[in-house]
């Protein structure tokens, strides 16, 4: 707590993703001295990074500068790597600075790449978790497409990231000689979604050079192959790893989580063991687990910020109540799925809804003046028109496909 009533309470936020940035923007600079720490200089809109594989998006369209965004909001940005949290002294240590003290701490770390203990992932596979990583994958795919001989691409993981990556490869390269194999350790694609999506995605892929290896864990990744648990070896010129998120080790090192686990919180997002620490976004292990989605992280960041202020002023904390939002899963230009509970609507035109969500959230999180914000929004809209809208209205067949919606 502040030592004098006139002092602003110190709120430190660790992580500049959806949860961390939304928490910072919720706090008023006249009441709080807010410091957000992240090793990267950008906020990145991760739900659309798959579009970097096809060139539908470019890196600058998916980013907001954290320094200027936070400065405009009246807060401080520290670009550094967090190395420790001392919950007794209420300080955060970083690689290049002295300890930073806090009255309330909001931990908004995202996950790290989950290698699942598979040898060779770090050395021979390309990860799929950031703008830079997906941009590199897109450039590598473009080079492979220019080769005279057929290229072999293996996507490891048939969850949301793997399926959306496959869709973008088909969007831009389905006229090439590239052959794609998707490997999934479980029995179906998108195992958290309704079962009908598995069959629908497979059917859409039938005209193309796409194979599925289901219920088939990966044993190891080699420089030019993916070796499966049954001993088979799949040739691979490019291996894309979409193994999902794993808890960062710092959570357990600092005593906020069990070893190898996410940080347990109560319904208010307050740490189970440290009342002045709030855990939000992917890092939080709620009593009722939630899918690790950007829209949940946005809401959790706002809730954590409000509860930090309530804690600092001695008021009762409020429970986090996740809103029931549908999930949009794009599959290149072939279709887009809108999943709400057990029901799924499919059709290419739903891609416009996902683009609208992207535009809305980016504008909402961009705290810079309108003279800067508006040109950036115009650039995003122009890119969307050229790469998403125009291809859908350039022929009668495209228009016919766009108008088709089906309930799966």
C-alpha angles and dihedrals in degrees: 000000000000112000092223128037091235093058122097114241114251113238117183119194121197111207134028101221127108095299098041097045094045089050092052094048090051093059121084116231092216089062103032138041098219124195120181117195124198132150090222124068094217140069104222126205095224099180089073102040090106087072089068088072091066099032093247086125130032124210096254092056091059097049141077121191108247095202096056094036093053094041089055089051090052096252137118125249121203116191103206143108117264110231102174149357121216104200091183095056092030095232137132120215124207135187098257107022143061118263114293115218126218141189091197127017126204113195110202102162116155121219127274126231111290106221091178087219091289111153117236099024095115093042104041111019130074112232123225108212110097143039093254093049095050092043089056090049090052092052091047091051091051091053092049091051090058093058119104095224122064115272124221118220123184122195112198110206131041098208126105096297095046095048094047090048090053091050092054092049089053091047094059106021109032090107091058130081093254117135119207129198121188115202121199128178092208128068099257144022120264093012093186092056129071113291093244091074092066093060093041094053091048091050092051089053096051096095092052139068095266127132128186125212105192131183085018119125120204117246098191144336119239129189092264104012147048112223115208127213091253090059099256118135121216114203111234133184088179127020116196114199117207099167095147129236129317127193114268111247091234091074092065096034089059093047097250096113141020115264110288093003141105120258113271116230136174124240091282092057089247116144112259092232106025117052094193092056124081122192120205143166120019092343094065120095102201124197087248108038120235131202109262096247131150095239091056090048091052092053093043092053091055091047093049092050093050093046092048088056091047091050091049092051096043097250129139115272123239125230119246110246112193113220118234102245124165119242121238116209116185124206103193112269092321096082147319126226125218107199119194114170108302094343127089130190117194133194140117092248090067087072086078089062091054090049090050091053089051092051093045096050095044090052091045093052096042102095095177123112118284091247087067099029097051098055089048091052090048091053091051091049092048092051091048092050093050099043103029111021103037097051089054095055100036094095140023090244091054091050091049092052092048093055093055118099125171135187109227 
